[in-house]
């Protein structure tokens, strides 16, 4: 049984605007799944329907086999949502925010207090449990929202841009939290405009554009469709003002000491090194460019902006 089963989902807004055009999608239990797409692709509408905040025009959504249209309450008990905007009371304490949220779902107070401590510790917020929430940093507030969503022990957790606007150090800390949540058995669906985040965390993904799913499958299989590969070359000394031309290779300076290189997978890298050596450029070390997903995204959607 899929954790999330979407069949022929359509949403038509007033004026005949089609936000979703018959989307079908399955997410398997225990998966860490990325939902990507450019602005206006339909991601927010899709998440809104799955979380029962938006009504579909037609089609069906099931959460672990429970149809949200026929048994909304049972379906929502299995689902946790972390919205993009911080939406808790800044004058409440994190411990109280979690306990009150649990009470809304009928969880007894004693159990709510136990879960609140557990989730705050997992989110590395226990030391801030009784501080006013407005004193938390941006990253702490984001982690608090994840902890709040986990208070109902959902089987499916949906995160809409959970790391938007935070720096890379905070993002990596949140990645560790999400990996722990997923490793504990919770199915995670992530939308993000940081494509390297999706590539690092997720095992499967779907790309939505124009209200349609245009790609859907394992991350590794989709990335394997790329017929080019990229490298960053660290050189000895500084790069010359003019770089050599190498047939079939996109070669440019990342900075004064680093070359950014893209080449067909079928091409021999030694021939590239020979051309660089002939131009007096000595390669000291090489590393693979990690964000191949961005290239795939641009190719499929024709949109040079990150998914947002």
C-alpha contacts under 8 A as a table, 3 or more apart, distances in Angstrom:
res1	aa1	res2	aa2	distance
1	X	28	X	7.52
1	X	29	X	7.79
1	X	64	X	6.38
1	X	65	X	6.59
2	X	5	X	5.85
2	X	26	X	6.17
2	X	27	X	5.76
2	X	28	X	4.64
2	X	29	X	5.98
2	X	63	X	7.67
2	X	64	X	5.90
2	X	65	X	7.22
3	X	26	X	7.57
3	X	27	X	5.64
3	X	28	X	5.17
3	X	29	X	4.80
3	X	62	X	7.98
3	X	63	X	5.66
3	X	64	X	4.55
3	X	65	X	7.55
3	X	155	X	7.81
3	X	156	X	6.84
3	X	187	X	7.15
4	X	25	X	7.82
4	X	26	X	5.64
4	X	27	X	5.07
4	X	28	X	6.94
4	X	61	X	7.28
4	X	62	X	5.80
4	X	63	X	4.81
4	X	64	X	6.08
4	X	65	X	7.85
5	X	24	X	7.72
5	X	25	X	6.08
5	X	26	X	4.67
5	X	27	X	6.65
5	X	61	X	5.74
5	X	62	X	5.05
5	X	63	X	6.56
5	X	64	X	7.72
5	X	65	X	7.64
6	X	9	X	6.59
6	X	23	X	7.08
6	X	24	X	4.99
6	X	25	X	4.96
6	X	26	X	6.20
6	X	59	X	7.69
6	X	60	X	5.87
6	X	61	X	4.64
6	X	62	X	6.54
7	X	22	X	7.55
7	X	23	X	6.41
7	X	24	X	4.35
7	X	25	X	6.63
7	X	59	X	5.71
7	X	60	X	5.31
7	X	61	X	6.58
8	X	21	X	7.81
8	X	22	X	4.15
8	X	23	X	4.89
8	X	24	X	5.09
8	X	58	X	7.46
8	X	59	X	4.85
8	X	60	X	6.90
9	X	20	X	6.72
9	X	21	X	6.90
9	X	22	X	4.62
9	X	23	X	4.80
9	X	24	X	6.49
9	X	56	X	7.01
9	X	57	X	7.69
9	X	58	X	5.83
9	X	59	X	4.15
9	X	60	X	6.14
9	X	61	X	7.74
10	X	18	X	7.61
10	X	19	X	7.47
10	X	20	X	4.78
10	X	21	X	5.08
10	X	22	X	4.86
10	X	23	X	6.73
10	X	56	X	6.15
10	X	57	X	5.48
10	X	58	X	5.21
10	X	59	X	6.12
11	X	18	X	5.93
11	X	19	X	5.49
11	X	20	X	4.96
11	X	21	X	6.99
11	X	45	X	7.95
11	X	55	X	7.88
11	X	56	X	5.18
11	X	57	X	4.72
11	X	58	X	6.90
12	X	16	X	5.82
12	X	17	X	5.45
12	X	18	X	4.41
12	X	19	X	6.01
12	X	20	X	7.14
12	X	57	X	6.14
13	X	16	X	5.76
13	X	17	X	5.12
13	X	18	X	6.38
13	X	19	X	7.19
14	X	17	X	6.52
18	X	21	X	6.38
18	X	211	X	7.15
19	X	41	X	7.54
19	X	42	X	5.51
19	X	45	X	6.99
19	X	210	X	7.38
19	X	211	X	5.24
20	X	23	X	6.54
20	X	42	X	6.13
20	X	45	X	7.64
20	X	46	X	7.52
20	X	210	X	7.67
20	X	211	X	4.12
20	X	212	X	6.45
21	X	211	X	5.31
21	X	212	X	5.77
22	X	59	X	7.49
22	X	212	X	7.16
23	X	211	X	7.61
23	X	212	X	6.05
23	X	213	X	6.42
24	X	213	X	7.87
27	X	31	X	6.93
27	X	33	X	7.20
28	X	31	X	5.72
28	X	187	X	7.74
29	X	186	X	7.74
29	X	187	X	5.64
30	X	182	X	6.75
30	X	183	X	7.95
30	X	185	X	5.52
30	X	186	X	5.77
30	X	187	X	4.37
30	X	188	X	7.41
31	X	182	X	7.60
31	X	186	X	7.99
31	X	187	X	5.14
31	X	188	X	6.28
31	X	189	X	7.98
31	X	202	X	7.93
31	X	203	X	6.95
31	X	204	X	7.46
32	X	182	X	6.88
32	X	187	X	6.12
32	X	188	X	4.78
32	X	189	X	6.02
32	X	190	X	7.56
32	X	201	X	7.05
32	X	202	X	4.87
32	X	203	X	5.75
32	X	204	X	6.78
33	X	188	X	6.07
33	X	189	X	4.70
33	X	190	X	6.10
33	X	202	X	5.31
33	X	203	X	6.21
33	X	204	X	5.01
33	X	205	X	5.32
33	X	206	X	7.93
34	X	189	X	5.79
34	X	190	X	4.84
34	X	191	X	5.88
34	X	192	X	7.80
34	X	198	X	6.02
34	X	202	X	5.93
34	X	203	X	7.94
34	X	204	X	6.37
34	X	205	X	4.42
34	X	206	X	6.35
35	X	43	X	7.33
35	X	189	X	6.97
35	X	190	X	6.01
35	X	191	X	5.01
35	X	192	X	7.64
35	X	205	X	5.80
35	X	206	X	5.15
35	X	207	X	6.03
35	X	208	X	7.37
36	X	43	X	7.41
36	X	191	X	5.91
36	X	192	X	6.74
36	X	193	X	7.53
36	X	205	X	7.45
36	X	206	X	6.29
36	X	207	X	4.77
36	X	208	X	6.18
36	X	307	X	5.71
36	X	308	X	7.66
37	X	41	X	5.69
37	X	42	X	7.83
37	X	43	X	6.86
37	X	207	X	5.43
37	X	208	X	4.93
37	X	209	X	5.73
37	X	297	X	7.95
37	X	301	X	7.84
37	X	307	X	4.77
37	X	308	X	6.69
38	X	41	X	5.53
38	X	208	X	7.85
38	X	209	X	6.73
38	X	301	X	7.58
38	X	303	X	6.83
38	X	305	X	6.97
38	X	306	X	6.61
38	X	307	X	4.43
38	X	308	X	5.60
39	X	42	X	7.97
39	X	307	X	6.73
39	X	308	X	5.45
40	X	43	X	7.57
40	X	209	X	7.95
40	X	210	X	7.32
41	X	208	X	5.97
41	X	209	X	4.50
41	X	210	X	4.83
41	X	211	X	5.53
41	X	212	X	7.93
42	X	45	X	5.27
42	X	46	X	6.14
42	X	208	X	6.96
42	X	209	X	7.09
42	X	210	X	6.85
42	X	211	X	5.13
43	X	46	X	5.10
43	X	47	X	6.20
43	X	191	X	7.95
43	X	208	X	7.06
44	X	47	X	5.14
44	X	48	X	5.97
45	X	48	X	4.97
45	X	49	X	6.23
45	X	54	X	7.09
46	X	49	X	5.26
46	X	50	X	6.27
47	X	50	X	5.11
47	X	51	X	6.03
47	X	158	X	7.98
48	X	51	X	5.27
48	X	52	X	6.09
48	X	53	X	4.90
48	X	54	X	4.93
49	X	52	X	4.97
49	X	53	X	5.82
49	X	54	X	4.57
49	X	55	X	5.80
49	X	56	X	6.18
50	X	53	X	7.68
50	X	54	X	7.98
50	X	61	X	6.55
50	X	68	X	7.73
51	X	54	X	7.72
51	X	76	X	7.15
51	X	79	X	7.54
51	X	81	X	7.19
52	X	55	X	6.89
52	X	68	X	7.18
52	X	72	X	7.55
52	X	76	X	7.86
56	X	59	X	7.08
60	X	67	X	7.10
60	X	68	X	7.86
60	X	69	X	7.59
61	X	67	X	5.79
61	X	68	X	6.04
61	X	69	X	7.64
62	X	65	X	5.19
62	X	66	X	4.92
62	X	67	X	4.25
62	X	68	X	5.96
62	X	75	X	7.48
63	X	66	X	5.14
63	X	67	X	6.55
63	X	68	X	7.20
63	X	75	X	5.67
63	X	78	X	7.19
63	X	79	X	7.62
63	X	156	X	7.95
64	X	75	X	7.74
64	X	78	X	7.83
66	X	71	X	6.68
66	X	74	X	7.06
66	X	75	X	5.48
67	X	70	X	5.57
67	X	71	X	5.92
67	X	72	X	7.05
67	X	75	X	6.74
68	X	71	X	5.39
68	X	72	X	4.33
68	X	73	X	7.77
68	X	74	X	7.98
68	X	75	X	5.61
68	X	76	X	7.61
69	X	72	X	5.79
71	X	74	X	5.64
71	X	75	X	6.33
72	X	75	X	5.15
72	X	76	X	6.05
73	X	76	X	5.25
73	X	77	X	6.29
74	X	77	X	5.29
74	X	78	X	7.01
75	X	78	X	5.56
75	X	79	X	6.84
76	X	79	X	5.00
76	X	80	X	7.57
77	X	80	X	7.85
77	X	152	X	7.16
77	X	154	X	6.73
78	X	152	X	7.93
78	X	153	X	7.64
78	X	154	X	4.60
78	X	155	X	5.25
78	X	156	X	6.21
79	X	154	X	4.95
79	X	155	X	6.20
79	X	156	X	4.83
79	X	157	X	5.86
79	X	158	X	7.59
80	X	149	X	5.04
80	X	150	X	6.60
80	X	152	X	7.48
80	X	153	X	8.00
80	X	154	X	5.47
80	X	155	X	7.87
80	X	156	X	6.18
80	X	157	X	4.64
80	X	158	X	6.17
81	X	149	X	6.03
81	X	157	X	5.91
81	X	158	X	4.90
81	X	159	X	6.08
81	X	160	X	7.92
82	X	145	X	6.18
82	X	146	X	6.11
82	X	149	X	6.38
82	X	157	X	7.69
82	X	158	X	6.19
82	X	159	X	4.76
82	X	160	X	6.15
82	X	162	X	7.07
83	X	86	X	7.25
83	X	159	X	6.35
83	X	160	X	5.17
83	X	161	X	7.43
83	X	162	X	7.36
84	X	159	X	7.65
84	X	160	X	5.08
84	X	161	X	5.28
84	X	162	X	6.02
84	X	164	X	7.54
86	X	141	X	7.22
86	X	142	X	7.16
86	X	145	X	7.36
88	X	97	X	7.45
89	X	92	X	5.55
89	X	97	X	7.76
89	X	133	X	7.52
90	X	93	X	7.79
90	X	132	X	6.86
90	X	133	X	4.81
90	X	134	X	4.53
91	X	132	X	5.67
91	X	133	X	5.97
91	X	134	X	6.21
92	X	96	X	6.53
92	X	97	X	6.35
92	X	132	X	5.75
92	X	133	X	5.88
93	X	96	X	5.28
93	X	97	X	6.15
93	X	129	X	6.43
93	X	130	X	5.20
93	X	131	X	5.49
93	X	132	X	4.76
93	X	133	X	5.33
94	X	97	X	5.00
94	X	98	X	6.32
94	X	128	X	7.18
94	X	129	X	5.10
94	X	130	X	6.39
94	X	131	X	7.12
94	X	132	X	7.33
94	X	133	X	6.04
94	X	144	X	7.06
95	X	98	X	5.40
95	X	99	X	6.28
95	X	113	X	7.84
95	X	116	X	6.14
95	X	117	X	7.46
95	X	120	X	7.75
95	X	129	X	4.98
95	X	130	X	6.22
96	X	99	X	5.05
96	X	100	X	5.88
97	X	100	X	5.37
97	X	101	X	6.13
97	X	148	X	7.42
98	X	101	X	5.14
98	X	102	X	6.23
98	X	112	X	7.59
98	X	116	X	5.72
98	X	147	X	7.51
98	X	148	X	5.24
98	X	151	X	6.77
99	X	102	X	5.11
99	X	103	X	6.22
99	X	109	X	7.10
99	X	112	X	5.20
99	X	113	X	6.05
99	X	116	X	6.29
100	X	103	X	4.96
100	X	104	X	6.39
101	X	104	X	5.21
101	X	105	X	6.98
101	X	148	X	7.00
101	X	151	X	7.56
102	X	105	X	5.31
102	X	106	X	6.61
102	X	107	X	5.37
102	X	108	X	7.94
102	X	112	X	5.84
102	X	151	X	6.02
102	X	152	X	6.47
103	X	106	X	4.92
103	X	107	X	5.15
103	X	108	X	6.68
103	X	109	X	6.86
103	X	112	X	7.25
104	X	107	X	7.50
105	X	152	X	7.43
107	X	111	X	6.63
107	X	112	X	6.09
108	X	111	X	5.40
108	X	112	X	6.06
109	X	112	X	4.90
109	X	113	X	6.16
110	X	113	X	5.25
110	X	114	X	6.44
111	X	114	X	5.08
111	X	115	X	6.18
112	X	115	X	5.13
112	X	116	X	5.93
112	X	151	X	7.53
113	X	116	X	5.02
113	X	117	X	6.38
114	X	117	X	5.47
114	X	118	X	6.38
115	X	118	X	4.93
115	X	119	X	6.04
115	X	151	X	6.31
116	X	119	X	5.28
116	X	120	X	5.97
116	X	147	X	7.92
116	X	151	X	6.89
117	X	120	X	5.20
117	X	121	X	6.04
117	X	126	X	6.83
118	X	121	X	5.33
118	X	122	X	6.28
119	X	122	X	4.99
119	X	123	X	6.10
119	X	147	X	5.23
119	X	148	X	7.80
119	X	150	X	7.13
119	X	151	X	7.20
120	X	123	X	5.01
120	X	124	X	6.05
120	X	125	X	4.88
120	X	126	X	4.94
120	X	129	X	7.10
120	X	144	X	7.40
120	X	147	X	6.32
121	X	124	X	4.88
121	X	125	X	5.76
121	X	126	X	4.94
122	X	125	X	7.59
122	X	147	X	7.93
122	X	177	X	7.01
123	X	126	X	7.78
123	X	143	X	5.82
123	X	144	X	7.01
123	X	146	X	7.90
123	X	147	X	6.44
123	X	177	X	6.28
124	X	127	X	7.71
125	X	128	X	5.25
125	X	129	X	6.30
125	X	140	X	7.19
125	X	144	X	7.53
126	X	129	X	4.94
127	X	130	X	7.75
128	X	131	X	5.15
128	X	136	X	7.89
131	X	135	X	7.20
132	X	135	X	5.78
132	X	136	X	7.60
133	X	136	X	5.44
133	X	141	X	7.55
136	X	139	X	7.94
136	X	140	X	5.66
136	X	141	X	6.07
137	X	140	X	5.13
137	X	141	X	6.26
138	X	141	X	5.20
138	X	142	X	6.43
138	X	166	X	6.75
139	X	142	X	5.13
139	X	143	X	6.30
139	X	163	X	7.85
139	X	166	X	6.32
139	X	170	X	5.75
139	X	171	X	7.63
139	X	174	X	7.87
140	X	143	X	5.05
140	X	144	X	6.04
141	X	144	X	4.96
141	X	145	X	6.39
142	X	145	X	5.22
142	X	146	X	6.64
142	X	162	X	6.61
142	X	163	X	7.26
143	X	146	X	5.10
143	X	147	X	6.25
143	X	174	X	6.79
144	X	147	X	4.95
144	X	148	X	6.08
145	X	148	X	5.01
145	X	149	X	6.27
146	X	149	X	5.17
146	X	150	X	6.30
147	X	150	X	5.12
147	X	151	X	6.53
148	X	151	X	5.37
149	X	152	X	6.73
149	X	153	X	7.89
149	X	154	X	7.73
149	X	157	X	7.66
150	X	153	X	5.03
150	X	154	X	6.21
150	X	157	X	7.90
151	X	154	X	7.82
154	X	157	X	6.44
154	X	186	X	7.07
155	X	185	X	7.56
155	X	186	X	5.03
155	X	187	X	6.07
156	X	186	X	5.81
156	X	187	X	4.74
156	X	188	X	5.97
156	X	189	X	7.68
157	X	186	X	6.81
157	X	187	X	6.09
157	X	188	X	4.86
157	X	189	X	6.27
158	X	188	X	5.92
158	X	189	X	4.75
158	X	190	X	6.08
159	X	162	X	5.76
159	X	188	X	7.58
159	X	189	X	6.21
159	X	190	X	4.96
159	X	191	X	6.29
160	X	190	X	6.26
160	X	191	X	5.06
160	X	192	X	6.83
161	X	164	X	5.46
161	X	190	X	7.29
161	X	191	X	5.43
161	X	192	X	4.69
161	X	193	X	7.09
161	X	308	X	7.86
162	X	191	X	7.95
162	X	192	X	7.38
163	X	166	X	5.82
163	X	171	X	5.83
163	X	174	X	7.55
163	X	192	X	7.73
164	X	192	X	7.77
164	X	193	X	7.95
166	X	170	X	6.25
166	X	171	X	6.41
167	X	170	X	5.53
167	X	171	X	6.18
168	X	171	X	4.90
168	X	172	X	6.13
169	X	172	X	5.31
169	X	173	X	6.47
170	X	173	X	5.08
170	X	174	X	6.32
171	X	174	X	5.05
171	X	175	X	6.17
172	X	175	X	4.87
172	X	176	X	6.47
173	X	176	X	5.27
173	X	177	X	6.62
174	X	177	X	4.98
174	X	178	X	6.23
175	X	178	X	5.12
175	X	179	X	6.08
175	X	201	X	7.42
176	X	179	X	5.11
176	X	180	X	6.25
177	X	180	X	5.18
177	X	181	X	6.33
178	X	181	X	4.99
178	X	182	X	6.16
179	X	182	X	5.11
179	X	183	X	5.93
179	X	201	X	7.50
180	X	183	X	5.00
180	X	184	X	6.16
181	X	184	X	5.27
181	X	185	X	6.96
181	X	186	X	6.01
182	X	185	X	5.33
182	X	186	X	4.80
182	X	187	X	6.04
182	X	188	X	6.39
183	X	186	X	7.16
190	X	198	X	7.68
191	X	308	X	7.91
192	X	195	X	6.88
192	X	197	X	7.43
192	X	198	X	7.03
192	X	307	X	6.54
192	X	308	X	6.24
193	X	306	X	5.24
193	X	307	X	4.20
193	X	308	X	4.41
194	X	197	X	5.31
194	X	198	X	6.90
194	X	306	X	6.81
194	X	307	X	7.21
195	X	198	X	5.16
195	X	199	X	6.30
195	X	291	X	7.02
195	X	293	X	6.17
195	X	294	X	5.84
195	X	306	X	6.90
195	X	307	X	7.21
196	X	199	X	5.01
196	X	200	X	6.02
196	X	290	X	7.27
196	X	291	X	5.21
196	X	293	X	6.96
196	X	294	X	7.50
197	X	200	X	5.16
197	X	201	X	6.11
198	X	201	X	5.32
198	X	202	X	5.39
199	X	202	X	5.91
199	X	203	X	7.95
199	X	219	X	7.24
199	X	291	X	7.20
199	X	293	X	6.38
202	X	205	X	7.11
202	X	219	X	7.15
203	X	218	X	5.97
203	X	219	X	5.43
203	X	220	X	7.64
204	X	216	X	7.64
204	X	217	X	5.56
204	X	218	X	4.17
204	X	219	X	4.85
205	X	215	X	7.94
205	X	216	X	5.77
205	X	217	X	5.78
205	X	218	X	6.36
205	X	219	X	6.09
206	X	213	X	6.68
206	X	214	X	7.57
206	X	215	X	5.49
206	X	216	X	4.19
206	X	217	X	6.59
207	X	213	X	5.82
207	X	214	X	5.81
207	X	215	X	5.20
207	X	216	X	6.49
207	X	297	X	7.78
208	X	211	X	6.37
208	X	212	X	5.44
208	X	213	X	4.40
208	X	214	X	5.79
208	X	215	X	7.34
209	X	212	X	5.47
209	X	213	X	6.46
209	X	214	X	6.62
209	X	301	X	6.57
213	X	216	X	7.05
214	X	300	X	7.57
217	X	221	X	7.08
217	X	222	X	6.71
218	X	221	X	5.33
218	X	222	X	6.31
219	X	222	X	5.31
219	X	223	X	6.15
220	X	223	X	5.21
220	X	224	X	6.08
221	X	224	X	5.07
221	X	225	X	6.86
222	X	225	X	5.47
222	X	226	X	7.78
223	X	226	X	5.77
223	X	292	X	6.84
223	X	293	X	6.60
223	X	296	X	6.96
224	X	227	X	7.59
226	X	229	X	7.50
226	X	296	X	6.92
227	X	264	X	5.94
227	X	265	X	5.74
228	X	262	X	6.60
228	X	263	X	5.42
228	X	264	X	4.29
228	X	265	X	5.05
229	X	262	X	5.67
229	X	263	X	5.77
229	X	264	X	6.40
229	X	265	X	5.95
229	X	289	X	7.93
229	X	292	X	7.96
230	X	260	X	7.44
230	X	261	X	5.54
230	X	262	X	4.28
230	X	263	X	6.55
230	X	288	X	6.10
230	X	289	X	5.34
231	X	260	X	6.16
231	X	261	X	5.20
231	X	262	X	6.45
231	X	286	X	6.68
231	X	287	X	5.63
231	X	288	X	4.45
231	X	289	X	5.07
232	X	258	X	6.58
232	X	259	X	5.65
232	X	260	X	4.86
232	X	261	X	6.20
232	X	286	X	5.77
232	X	287	X	5.37
232	X	288	X	6.24
232	X	289	X	6.28
233	X	258	X	5.50
233	X	259	X	4.94
233	X	260	X	6.55
233	X	261	X	7.47
233	X	283	X	6.32
233	X	284	X	7.42
233	X	285	X	5.97
233	X	286	X	4.56
233	X	287	X	6.64
234	X	257	X	6.10
234	X	258	X	4.71
234	X	259	X	6.57
234	X	283	X	5.93
234	X	284	X	5.48
234	X	285	X	5.17
234	X	286	X	6.12
235	X	238	X	7.20
235	X	239	X	7.54
235	X	257	X	5.72
235	X	258	X	6.10
235	X	259	X	7.56
235	X	281	X	6.87
235	X	282	X	5.57
235	X	283	X	4.39
235	X	284	X	4.94
235	X	285	X	7.01
236	X	257	X	7.33
236	X	281	X	7.41
236	X	282	X	5.65
236	X	283	X	6.32
236	X	284	X	5.82
237	X	257	X	6.57
238	X	256	X	5.44
238	X	257	X	5.09
239	X	243	X	7.84
239	X	253	X	7.74
239	X	256	X	5.57
239	X	257	X	5.96
239	X	258	X	7.65
239	X	281	X	7.16
240	X	243	X	6.51
243	X	251	X	7.68
243	X	252	X	7.47
243	X	279	X	7.93
244	X	275	X	7.33
244	X	276	X	6.96
244	X	279	X	6.50
245	X	249	X	7.96
245	X	251	X	7.81
246	X	249	X	5.53
246	X	250	X	7.85
246	X	251	X	7.77
246	X	272	X	6.92
246	X	275	X	6.91
248	X	263	X	6.61
248	X	264	X	7.36
249	X	261	X	7.08
249	X	262	X	5.93
249	X	263	X	4.82
249	X	264	X	7.50
250	X	261	X	5.77
250	X	262	X	5.12
250	X	263	X	6.45
251	X	259	X	6.95
251	X	260	X	5.95
251	X	261	X	4.79
251	X	262	X	6.68
252	X	259	X	5.87
252	X	260	X	5.32
252	X	261	X	6.65
253	X	256	X	6.75
253	X	257	X	7.91
253	X	258	X	6.09
253	X	259	X	4.69
253	X	260	X	5.78
254	X	257	X	7.72
254	X	258	X	5.34
254	X	259	X	5.42
254	X	260	X	5.45
255	X	258	X	5.27
255	X	259	X	7.20
263	X	267	X	6.83
264	X	267	X	5.42
268	X	271	X	5.80
268	X	272	X	7.30
269	X	272	X	5.21
269	X	273	X	6.47
270	X	273	X	5.00
270	X	274	X	6.16
271	X	274	X	5.00
271	X	275	X	6.36
272	X	275	X	5.20
272	X	276	X	6.31
273	X	276	X	5.08
273	X	277	X	5.98
273	X	283	X	7.66
274	X	277	X	5.02
274	X	278	X	6.13
275	X	278	X	5.08
275	X	279	X	6.44
276	X	279	X	5.09
276	X	280	X	6.44
276	X	281	X	5.08
276	X	282	X	6.97
277	X	280	X	5.03
277	X	281	X	5.11
277	X	282	X	5.79
278	X	281	X	7.32
283	X	286	X	7.50
289	X	292	X	7.06
291	X	294	X	5.85
291	X	295	X	7.58
292	X	295	X	5.41
292	X	296	X	6.62
293	X	296	X	5.04
293	X	297	X	6.05
294	X	297	X	5.04
294	X	298	X	6.21
294	X	306	X	7.26
295	X	298	X	5.22
295	X	299	X	6.21
296	X	299	X	5.14
296	X	300	X	6.17
297	X	300	X	5.33
297	X	301	X	6.03
297	X	302	X	7.72
297	X	303	X	7.59
297	X	306	X	7.94
298	X	301	X	5.43
298	X	302	X	5.01
298	X	303	X	5.22
298	X	304	X	5.52
298	X	305	X	7.83
299	X	302	X	5.46
299	X	303	X	7.78
303	X	306	X	7.63
